[in-house]
Amino acid sequence: VFKESESLTDKSILARHRRPPKRCQSSSDSVEFSSFEEFYRQQYMESLEIAKFILYAANNSLDDSNDYFQSIMDFCYGDIDVEKLKVKALMIVDLFQSAIKTNQMNIKQIAKISTVCEIFNSCEVGKEMFKGYHKLIKLYLTIPVTTATAERTFSTLNRLKTAIRSTMTQSRLKHCLLPHIYKEKLDKIDPRQIVSKFISSNEKRQHFFGLIL
């Protein structure tokens, strides 16, 4: 399937390397990639390092010499205070073990990020105590796998908001855009149920549209 799909689209090209402004430069040297495969592979592996760190911290006690801290420092430079992560690394294991016992969760070892999120959601105190880890999880969950869905939305907007429809209000544009984007879900809806709900909500409608029910 992958080989057959290669002919359907143009081959991806690595964007020209641009030097960031001085205010955005970090202490680490910028890396130039030789191909777009290497670029996306690097991004994917860096996001996996975050997941591995979160799961390892949830099951084991981390010390300052652990290599995971360096990977977090490289990937989340400026977003996460790594020193605070190191300080609270020994305590977060106890939080997860306590939450598992309190909620009577049949878990021997945390192996999924969703389990970590479930424990944090059930323990508001844990979110406040371990803000760094909570922020790290949110950063990991917001890493997009692909932007294709968002790009399709913009393409749909260009098809709907043409020059002829330039006076369309924002409200009408939204009402036209959403059914067009989620047309697969709309096809599964039974219109008779919507009509029945509309009629049954008002006595005057029931009297006028009574035959449809």
Secondary structure, 3 states (H helix, E strand, C coil): CHHHHHCCCCCCCCCCCCCCCHHHCCCCCCCCCCCHHHHHHHHHHHHHHHHHHHHHHHHCCCCCCCHHHHHHHHHCCCCCCHHHHHHHHHHHHHHHHHHHHHCCCCCCCCCCHHHHHHHHHCCHHHHHHCHHHHHHHHHHHCCCCCCHHHHHHHHHHHHHCCCCCCCCCHHHHHHHHHHHHCHHHHHCCCHHHHHHHHHHCCHHHHHHCCCCC
